[in-house]
Amino acid sequence: MADGIGKRRIESLWFIVNEGRHSGEKGAALLELVASMPLLAVLSVALGTAFVFGVRAYLFLMSDWALQEQVGYAMERMVMDLRYAEDAKIEGNRLKVHCREVSGHLDWFVYERTNETAPRIRRSGQPLTGQSTLGKIRMKEFEARFADAREQAVFLRLVGENTLTGQTYELETMVTLMGKTP
C-alpha cells in the first residue's frame, strides 16, 4: 500500500513539472512569475527609452520648424515692404523702408537686429522674431545692402539659430524696388 501512495506522489510531481499546473489550478506558478519579472523589466526599460527618445526627437523637430517659420516670416515681411517701397535707406545694420501702411499712409519702417541675449529682428520697434515656446531661437545675422549703384535693388540676408539643437537656417534674396524712380 505504501508503494501505491508513493507512486501516485511521483506521478503527481511529474505532472506538475511537465504540465506546469493541475487541471483545476488557476493563476501563475511562482516559478513562472519569477522568470517573467526580469523579462518584463527589460521590456519596460526598452519601451520607456524609446518613448523618451521619440519625445525628444519630436521637440527638436518642432523647435527647428519654429526657427524656419520665424526666419521665413521676417524675410517675407521685409520683402513685401521693399517691393512696394517709395524709397529705402541703409544705415549701418538698419534698413529703413518708406512705404504705405495698410491705411494708405506713407511712413518709414526701420528693420534692425537687436543686441539682446537672444537677438531678434524688429520692425519699427515691434519684434518680428523672438522667443518661441518650441525652441531657443536667436537671429545670428542680418544683412541689408544695395545690390546696384542706382540703389534700385536691395540684397537681404537673415541667419537664425536654434540654440537647443544647434541648427542654423539662412535665407537670402534680392528685391527690386518697384516704387522707386531712378
Backbone as CSV, one residue per row, in Angstrom:
resi,resn,N_x,N_y,N_z,CA_x,CA_y,CA_z,C_x,C_y,C_z
1,MET,0.802,-1.180,0.000,0.000,0.000,0.000,0.858,1.263,0.000
2,ALA,1.889,1.261,0.757,2.767,2.413,0.785,3.363,2.635,-0.580
3,ASP,3.578,1.527,-1.289,4.154,1.629,-2.622,3.215,2.348,-3.575
4,GLY,1.913,2.152,-3.502,0.915,2.797,-4.371,0.805,4.288,-4.098
5,ILE,0.889,4.666,-2.819,0.797,6.096,-2.467,2.034,6.839,-2.952
6,GLY,3.197,6.263,-2.792,4.444,6.876,-3.254,4.463,7.036,-4.761
7,LYS,3.926,6.011,-5.463,3.881,6.066,-6.921,2.978,7.208,-7.382
8,ARG,1.850,7.397,-6.684,0.934,8.494,-7.057,1.583,9.865,-6.812
9,ARG,2.334,9.959,-5.735,3.017,11.222,-5.446,4.057,11.526,-6.528
10,ILE,4.804,10.564,-6.947,5.803,10.751,-8.007,5.115,11.137,-9.307
11,GLU,4.020,10.472,-9.653,3.277,10.815,-10.856,2.708,12.239,-10.747
12,SER,2.278,12.593,-9.544,1.720,13.920,-9.333,2.805,14.987,-9.495
13,LEU,3.983,14.759,-8.930,5.100,15.690,-9.098,5.534,15.769,-10.565
14,TRP,5.575,14.637,-11.233,5.929,14.585,-12.648,4.927,15.404,-13.463
15,PHE,3.673,15.326,-13.132,2.627,16.074,-13.820,2.833,17.579,-13.616
16,ILE,3.186,18.006,-12.402,3.407,19.425,-12.118,4.599,19.945,-12.905
17,VAL,5.694,19.199,-12.951,6.891,19.618,-13.684,6.607,19.693,-15.178
18,ASN,5.963,18.687,-15.750,5.723,18.637,-17.190,4.606,19.586,-17.635
19,GLU,3.532,19.620,-16.925,2.366,20.384,-17.368,2.324,21.794,-16.769
20,GLY,2.992,21.996,-15.665,3.027,23.298,-15.048,1.908,23.534,-14.061
21,ARG,0.743,22.940,-14.269,-0.402,23.168,-13.395,-1.262,21.912,-13.364
22,HIS,-1.978,21.795,-12.282,-3.031,20.788,-12.254,-4.186,21.338,-13.062
23,SER,-5.027,20.495,-13.528,-6.123,20.942,-14.393,-7.077,21.890,-13.681
24,GLY,-7.232,21.830,-12.397,-8.156,22.701,-11.689,-7.488,23.953,-11.130
25,GLU,-6.146,24.104,-11.242,-5.427,25.221,-10.658,-5.534,26.454,-11.552
26,LYS,-5.724,27.645,-10.937,-5.796,28.894,-11.679,-4.671,29.812,-11.227
27,GLY,-4.174,30.699,-12.171,-3.117,31.648,-11.842,-1.757,31.119,-12.248
28,ALA,-0.739,31.908,-12.014,0.620,31.561,-12.416,1.369,30.939,-11.251
29,ALA,2.224,30.071,-11.584,3.063,29.448,-10.561,4.165,30.434,-10.178
30,LEU,4.705,30.270,-9.001,5.747,31.161,-8.515,6.958,31.150,-9.440
31,LEU,7.291,30.008,-9.977,8.430,29.895,-10.877,8.203,30.719,-12.147
32,GLU,7.008,30.667,-12.687,6.693,31.451,-13.885,6.762,32.949,-13.581
33,LEU,6.292,33.345,-12.437,6.308,34.738,-12.041,7.736,35.248,-11.873
34,VAL,8.564,34.465,-11.229,9.964,34.832,-11.023,10.705,34.916,-12.362
35,ALA,10.397,34.019,-13.269,11.055,34.027,-14.579,10.573,35.191,-15.448
36,SER,9.348,35.614,-15.308,8.812,36.660,-16.178,9.145,38.078,-15.706
37,MET,9.453,38.269,-14.435,9.737,39.603,-13.916,10.950,40.257,-14.589
38,PRO,12.092,39.608,-14.737,13.216,40.252,-15.434,12.887,40.574,-16.892
39,LEU,12.144,39.697,-17.540,11.756,39.975,-18.930,10.847,41.199,-19.005
40,LEU,9.928,41.307,-18.066,9.040,42.458,-18.016,9.830,43.737,-17.735
41,ALA,10.803,43.674,-16.869,11.627,44.844,-16.551,12.428,45.293,-17.769
42,VAL,13.037,44.370,-18.484,13.815,44.700,-19.686,12.908,45.316,-20.745
43,LEU,11.749,44.741,-20.931,10.790,45.259,-21.906,10.317,46.659,-21.519
44,SER,10.050,46.880,-20.241,9.609,48.208,-19.772,10.693,49.261,-19.981
45,VAL,11.934,48.928,-19.675,13.041,49.868,-19.875,13.203,50.185,-21.361
46,ALA,13.115,49.184,-22.210,13.251,49.405,-23.652,12.130,50.296,-24.188
47,LEU,10.903,50.047,-23.790,9.783,50.874,-24.236,9.873,52.295,-23.681
48,GLY,10.278,52.450,-22.445,10.447,53.782,-21.848,11.526,54.582,-22.548
49,THR,12.633,53.935,-22.861,13.721,54.601,-23.572,13.276,55.025,-24.966
50,ALA,12.589,54.160,-25.666,12.087,54.502,-26.996,11.111,55.674,-26.922
51,PHE,10.262,55.709,-25.930,9.312,56.811,-25.756,10.036,58.126,-25.499
52,VAL,11.033,58.111,-24.609,11.782,59.330,-24.287,12.508,59.846,-25.523
53,PHE,13.161,58.967,-26.274,13.852,59.396,-27.492,12.862,59.923,-28.532
54,GLY,11.697,59.341,-28.611,10.674,59.818,-29.542,10.188,61.207,-29.186
55,VAL,9.948,61.458,-27.908,9.506,62.780,-27.462,10.607,63.809,-27.711
56,ARG,11.837,63.438,-27.429,12.969,64.358,-27.649,13.117,64.693,-29.130
57,ALA,13.019,63.700,-29.983,13.115,63.940,-31.424,11.984,64.854,-31.897
58,TYR,10.791,64.652,-31.371,9.649,65.495,-31.733,9.890,66.945,-31.301
59,LEU,10.389,67.161,-30.092,10.662,68.516,-29.612,11.732,69.199,-30.453
60,PHE,12.787,68.474,-30.820,13.831,69.043,-31.672,13.272,69.399,-33.042
61,LEU,12.448,68.533,-33.585,11.837,68.791,-34.889,10.952,70.034,-34.835
62,MET,10.151,70.169,-33.803,9.262,71.316,-33.675,10.043,72.607,-33.443
63,SER,11.125,72.554,-32.694,11.912,73.770,-32.464,12.631,74.205,-33.742
64,ASP,13.082,73.259,-34.562,13.682,73.608,-35.858,12.628,74.173,-36.804
65,TRP,11.416,73.657,-36.734,10.320,74.197,-37.533,10.027,75.637,-37.125
66,ALA,10.036,75.920,-35.829,9.787,77.283,-35.344,10.872,78.233,-35.838
67,LEU,12.110,77.766,-35.891,13.211,78.576,-36.425,12.938,78.941,-37.879
68,GLN,12.613,77.965,-38.695,12.332,78.219,-40.106,11.140,79.154,-40.268
69,GLU,10.133,78.966,-39.455,8.927,79.797,-39.526,9.245,81.257,-39.204
70,GLN,10.044,81.499,-38.173,10.351,82.869,-37.776,11.253,83.572,-38.782
71,VAL,12.284,82.889,-39.257,13.166,83.495,-40.253,12.388,83.761,-41.544
72,GLY,11.561,82.815,-41.934,10.754,82.979,-43.148,9.776,84.131,-43.039
73,TYR,9.135,84.283,-41.883,8.174,85.367,-41.706,8.864,86.732,-41.758
74,ALA,10.008,86.863,-41.076,10.729,88.135,-41.074,11.170,88.500,-42.486
75,MET,11.674,87.530,-43.221,12.113,87.793,-44.591,10.923,88.169,-45.472
76,GLU,9.827,87.463,-45.337,8.626,87.739,-46.129,8.104,89.150,-45.873
77,ARG,8.124,89.576,-44.631,7.635,90.914,-44.286,8.538,91.998,-44.874
78,MET,9.847,91.806,-44.798,10.777,92.780,-45.368,10.623,92.865,-46.882
79,VAL,10.507,91.723,-47.534,10.353,91.688,-48.987,9.059,92.387,-49.395
80,MET,7.981,92.159,-48.679,6.704,92.784,-49.006,6.799,94.306,-48.889
81,ASP,7.424,94.797,-47.807,7.573,96.245,-47.653,8.493,96.830,-48.720
82,LEU,9.584,96.139,-49.033,10.526,96.643,-50.032,9.938,96.642,-51.442
83,ARG,9.156,95.655,-51.751,8.612,95.543,-53.103,7.775,96.767,-53.472
84,TYR,7.049,97.314,-52.527,6.181,98.452,-52.792,6.700,99.747,-52.167
85,ALA,7.980,99.780,-51.834,8.557,100.942,-51.165,8.729,102.116,-52.120
86,GLU,8.529,103.298,-51.575,8.806,104.534,-52.310,10.306,104.814,-52.275
87,ASP,10.947,104.434,-51.182,12.372,104.694,-51.007,12.912,103.721,-49.961
88,ALA,14.202,103.541,-49.973,14.858,102.696,-48.972,16.232,103.269,-48.665
89,LYS,16.639,103.175,-47.407,17.953,103.645,-46.969,18.562,102.564,-46.079
90,ILE,19.869,102.468,-46.148,20.585,101.513,-45.301,21.598,102.290,-44.482
91,GLU,21.468,102.229,-43.176,22.358,102.933,-42.257,22.910,101.921,-41.259
92,GLY,24.138,101.542,-41.442,24.744,100.535,-40.574,24.056,99.191,-40.768
93,ASN,23.545,98.627,-39.669,22.802,97.366,-39.809,21.295,97.605,-39.738
94,ARG,20.874,98.809,-40.085,19.454,99.166,-40.089,18.985,99.405,-41.519
95,LEU,17.848,98.860,-41.824,17.205,99.050,-43.127,15.974,99.912,-42.909
96,LYS,15.936,101.068,-43.576,14.778,101.961,-43.473,14.013,101.884,-44.783
97,VAL,12.726,101.615,-44.657,11.872,101.451,-45.832,10.733,102.461,-45.743
98,HIS,10.576,103.244,-46.792,9.491,104.234,-46.852,8.376,103.635,-47.703
99,CYS,7.315,103.190,-47.030,6.225,102.534,-47.759,4.899,102.850,-47.094
100,ARG,3.837,102.398,-47.719,2.491,102.677,-47.230,2.076,101.642,-46.189
101,GLU,1.381,102.144,-45.174,0.748,101.257,-44.207,-0.526,100.710,-44.830
102,VAL,-1.193,99.837,-44.117,-2.457,99.283,-44.581,-3.487,100.396,-44.783
103,SER,-3.414,101.417,-43.939,-4.364,102.527,-44.030,-4.100,103.430,-45.232
104,GLY,-2.940,103.270,-45.877,-2.607,104.087,-47.042,-1.638,105.208,-46.717
105,HIS,-1.352,105.432,-45.441,-0.448,106.491,-45.005,1.007,106.084,-45.264
106,LEU,1.809,106.992,-45.862,3.238,106.728,-46.074,3.990,106.890,-44.759
107,ASP,4.883,105.960,-44.476,5.650,106.024,-43.239,6.974,105.297,-43.430
108,TRP,7.949,105.624,-42.576,9.239,104.935,-42.581,9.173,103.773,-41.596
109,PHE,9.593,102.596,-42.051,9.697,101.427,-41.184,11.164,101.047,-41.081
110,VAL,11.605,100.800,-39.865,13.013,100.500,-39.624,13.144,99.034,-39.212
111,TYR,13.953,98.291,-39.968,14.256,96.891,-39.642,15.663,96.845,-39.056
112,GLU,15.788,96.167,-37.924,17.101,96.061,-37.290,17.194,94.794,-36.454
113,ARG,18.431,94.380,-36.232,18.711,93.241,-35.352,19.082,93.808,-34.001
114,THR,18.425,93.339,-32.947,18.700,93.847,-31.598,19.949,93.195,-31.030
115,ASN,20.468,93.781,-29.963,21.657,93.238,-29.297,21.295,92.688,-27.928
116,GLU,20.238,91.930,-27.856,19.814,91.320,-26.598,20.549,89.989,-26.407
117,THR,20.247,89.323,-25.313,20.817,87.998,-25.067,20.427,87.035,-26.185
118,ALA,19.163,87.121,-26.577,18.676,86.351,-27.728,18.267,87.364,-28.798
119,PRO,19.215,87.754,-29.683,18.923,88.791,-30.682,17.718,88.430,-31.548
120,ARG,16.958,89.464,-31.919,15.776,89.288,-32.738,15.720,90.384,-33.793
121,ILE,14.831,90.222,-34.738,14.612,91.233,-35.764,13.385,92.036,-35.356
122,ARG,13.515,93.365,-35.418,12.401,94.244,-35.088,12.032,95.097,-36.292
123,ARG,10.751,95.408,-36.393,10.234,96.318,-37.421,9.627,97.498,-36.679
124,SER,10.320,98.622,-36.741,9.894,99.844,-36.044,9.596,99.568,-34.573
125,GLY,10.484,98.845,-33.927,10.367,98.565,-32.501,9.539,97.341,-32.148
126,GLN,8.771,96.822,-33.103,7.945,95.637,-32.846,8.694,94.372,-33.280
127,PRO,8.771,93.354,-32.414,9.527,92.149,-32.793,8.840,91.339,-33.897
128,LEU,9.635,90.969,-34.908,9.171,90.035,-35.938,9.571,88.611,-35.577
129,THR,10.685,88.493,-34.886,11.152,87.194,-34.413,11.355,87.322,-32.910
130,GLY,11.503,86.205,-32.263,11.729,86.284,-30.818,11.622,84.948,-30.148
131,GLN,11.363,85.022,-28.874,11.277,83.807,-28.082,10.143,82.924,-28.578
132,SER,10.407,81.665,-28.622,9.418,80.690,-29.040,9.223,79.687,-27.913
133,THR,8.006,79.215,-27.758,7.764,78.181,-26.755,8.316,76.841,-27.222
134,LEU,8.652,76.754,-28.518,9.128,75.487,-29.074,10.648,75.370,-29.104
135,GLY,11.363,76.467,-28.990,12.816,76.379,-29.054,13.459,77.689,-28.662
136,LYS,14.753,77.657,-28.460,15.525,78.854,-28.131,16.115,79.389,-29.437
137,ILE,15.446,80.413,-29.974,15.796,80.916,-31.292,16.427,82.294,-31.169
138,ARG,17.500,82.508,-31.918,18.139,83.817,-31.961,18.568,84.113,-33.386
139,MET,18.568,85.373,-33.730,18.992,85.802,-35.058,20.487,86.098,-35.009
140,LYS,21.255,85.308,-35.729,22.709,85.479,-35.717,23.152,86.642,-36.590
141,GLU,22.546,86.757,-37.774,22.988,87.790,-38.711,21.801,88.408,-39.430
142,PHE,21.946,89.691,-39.711,21.002,90.423,-40.548,21.838,91.338,-41.425
143,GLU,21.724,91.160,-42.730,22.491,91.966,-43.668,21.539,92.553,-44.699
144,ALA,21.693,93.852,-44.922,20.941,94.546,-45.963,21.906,95.485,-46.666
145,ARG,21.973,95.398,-47.989,22.845,96.287,-48.769,22.251,96.472,-50.155
146,PHE,22.596,97.590,-50.751,22.138,97.816,-52.113,22.964,96.959,-53.056
147,ALA,22.285,96.364,-54.007,22.946,95.438,-54.930,23.456,96.136,-56.185
148,ASP,23.039,97.362,-56.404,23.497,98.091,-57.592,23.797,99.539,-57.216
149,ALA,24.485,100.241,-58.110,24.888,101.615,-57.845,23.689,102.560,-57.839
150,ARG,22.620,102.259,-58.566,21.438,103.125,-58.636,20.513,102.946,-57.424
151,GLU,20.828,102.014,-56.572,20.053,101.717,-55.367,18.614,101.329,-55.706
152,GLN,18.467,100.507,-56.747,17.158,100.019,-57.175,16.871,98.614,-56.629
153,ALA,17.912,97.899,-56.204,17.751,96.532,-55.704,18.438,96.405,-54.351
154,VAL,17.780,95.710,-53.448,18.313,95.502,-52.103,18.562,94.011,-51.895
155,PHE,19.759,93.691,-51.437,20.122,92.309,-51.080,19.844,92.137,-49.590
156,LEU,19.108,91.095,-49.245,18.777,90.789,-47.846,19.297,89.413,-47.481
157,ARG,19.800,89.307,-46.263,20.261,88.004,-45.760,19.938,87.920,-44.274
158,LEU,19.282,86.819,-43.890,18.938,86.544,-42.494,19.468,85.173,-42.105
159,VAL,20.091,85.091,-40.961,20.566,83.805,-40.441,20.042,83.659,-39.013
160,GLY,19.300,82.599,-38.777,18.784,82.313,-37.451,19.381,81.025,-36.913
161,GLU,19.408,80.913,-35.606,19.981,79.714,-34.978,19.050,79.220,-33.881
162,ASN,18.882,77.914,-33.839,18.164,77.263,-32.751,19.227,76.778,-31.772
163,THR,19.354,77.435,-30.637,20.404,77.066,-29.688,20.120,75.733,-28.997
164,LEU,18.878,75.275,-29.063,18.520,73.982,-28.475,19.134,72.832,-29.277
165,THR,19.087,72.939,-30.613,19.587,71.860,-31.471,20.890,72.208,-32.186
166,GLY,21.249,73.494,-32.209,22.456,73.907,-32.917,22.247,74.114,-34.420
167,GLN,21.022,73.968,-34.879,20.725,74.140,-36.305,20.679,75.623,-36.663
168,THR,21.177,75.949,-37.866,21.051,77.305,-38.380,20.215,77.258,-39.655
169,TYR,19.535,78.346,-39.906,18.679,78.456,-41.080,18.958,79.811,-41.697
170,GLU,19.288,79.813,-42.968,19.694,81.040,-43.643,18.812,81.276,-44.865
171,LEU,18.358,82.517,-45.013,17.611,82.924,-46.199,18.265,84.170,-46.761
172,GLU,18.361,84.232,-48.076,18.835,85.448,-48.710,18.056,85.652,-49.999
173,THR,17.878,86.925,-50.329,17.117,87.266,-51.525,17.515,88.658,-51.977
174,MET,17.092,88.990,-53.167,17.301,90.316,-53.695,15.941,90.852,-54.148
175,VAL,15.648,92.092,-53.772,14.354,92.695,-54.071,14.562,93.960,-54.879
176,THR,13.839,94.077,-55.986,13.857,95.296,-56.771,12.773,96.229,-56.257
177,LEU,13.157,97.469,-56.018,12.204,98.447,-55.523,11.329,98.923,-56.679
178,MET,10.072,98.559,-56.658,9.156,98.872,-57.762,8.705,100.325,-57.741
179,GLY,8.553,100.901,-56.551,8.003,102.252,-56.443,9.041,103.338,-56.559
180,LYS,10.318,102.961,-56.487,11.377,103.964,-56.505,11.737,104.309,-57.944
181,THR,11.815,105.590,-58.241,12.215,106.012,-59.583,13.675,106.433,-59.549
182,PRO,14.452,106.047,-60.572,15.897,106.368,-60.554,16.185,107.833,-60.726
